[in-house]
């Protein structure tokens, strides 16, 4: 599973949708690819506080990272010759788009 955007509300564990943590339970064999730059942005408490007080990071992101199934990748990561990610500036630092 490629997480192209991990900011709130996209990854909220609330009523706004399926959280990564829920996905971790529903897809027990999944590997989660997260752009390193975006992870490094959102893991900083003071940066999250600028956007929300929702505990989505603790509820939705940390459980996946702590499960050992998350992999931080560069913003030019390639799955193969036909599918890759690239930086797609906009929503948050490190936001990426999957190109196929």
C-alpha positions as CSV (number, residue, x, y, z in Angstrom):
1,X,0.0,0.0,0.0
2,X,1.5,3.3,-1.0
3,X,0.5,6.2,1.3
4,X,0.7,9.2,-1.0
5,X,-0.5,11.6,1.7
6,X,-0.4,11.0,5.5
7,X,-1.7,14.3,6.8
8,X,-4.9,14.8,8.7
9,X,-7.8,14.3,7.8
10,X,-6.6,11.8,5.2
11,X,-5.3,9.4,7.8
12,X,-7.6,10.3,10.7
13,X,-8.8,7.4,12.9
14,X,-12.0,9.3,13.4
15,X,-15.2,9.2,11.3
16,X,-13.5,10.8,8.3
17,X,-12.4,7.4,6.8
18,X,-10.3,4.3,7.0
19,X,-7.1,4.9,9.0
20,X,-3.9,3.2,8.2
21,X,-4.1,1.5,11.6
22,X,-7.5,0.0,10.5
23,X,-5.9,-1.0,7.2
24,X,-3.1,-2.7,9.1
25,X,-5.7,-4.9,10.8
26,X,-7.7,-5.4,7.7
27,X,-4.7,-6.2,5.5
28,X,-2.3,-8.1,7.8
29,X,0.2,-8.9,5.1
30,X,0.4,-5.4,3.6
31,X,3.6,-3.4,3.5
32,X,3.1,0.4,3.8
33,X,5.3,2.8,1.8
34,X,5.5,6.3,3.1
35,X,7.5,9.2,1.7
36,X,10.3,9.9,4.1
37,X,10.1,13.7,3.8
38,X,6.4,13.7,4.7
39,X,6.9,11.3,7.6
40,X,9.7,13.5,8.9
41,X,7.4,16.5,8.7
42,X,4.4,15.0,10.5
43,X,6.3,13.2,13.2
44,X,7.2,16.7,14.7
45,X,4.6,17.6,17.3
46,X,4.9,21.3,16.7
47,X,4.3,21.0,13.0
48,X,1.2,18.8,13.5
49,X,-0.1,21.3,16.1
50,X,-0.2,24.0,13.3
51,X,-2.9,21.9,11.5
52,X,-4.9,20.0,14.0
53,X,-5.4,18.7,17.6
54,X,-6.8,15.4,16.2
55,X,-4.6,12.5,17.5
56,X,-4.4,10.9,14.0
57,X,-0.7,10.5,14.2
58,X,-0.9,8.5,17.4
59,X,-4.0,6.6,16.4
60,X,-3.4,6.0,12.7
61,X,0.3,6.4,11.9
62,X,2.4,5.2,14.9
63,X,0.7,1.8,15.1
64,X,1.7,1.0,11.5
65,X,5.3,2.3,12.0
66,X,5.6,0.3,15.3
67,X,4.3,-2.8,13.5
68,X,7.5,-2.9,11.5
69,X,5.5,-3.0,8.2
70,X,6.1,0.6,7.2
71,X,8.9,1.5,4.9
72,X,10.1,5.1,4.4
73,X,11.0,5.7,0.8
74,X,12.5,8.6,-1.3
75,X,10.1,10.8,-3.2
76,X,11.4,9.2,-6.4
77,X,10.9,5.6,-5.4
78,X,10.1,3.1,-8.2
79,X,8.0,0.0,-7.7
80,X,9.2,-1.1,-11.2
81,X,9.8,0.4,-14.6
82,X,6.1,1.2,-15.0
83,X,5.0,2.5,-11.6
84,X,6.8,5.0,-9.4
85,X,6.1,7.9,-7.1
86,X,7.3,11.5,-7.5
87,X,7.1,14.7,-5.5
88,X,3.7,16.4,-6.0
89,X,3.9,19.6,-4.0
90,X,0.8,20.9,-2.5
91,X,-0.9,19.4,0.5
92,X,2.1,18.9,2.7
93,X,5.9,18.7,2.5
94,X,6.8,15.4,1.0
95,X,3.3,14.8,-0.6
96,X,3.8,12.3,-3.5
97,X,1.8,11.1,-6.5
98,X,1.8,7.5,-7.9
99,X,2.6,7.6,-11.6
100,X,1.8,4.6,-13.8
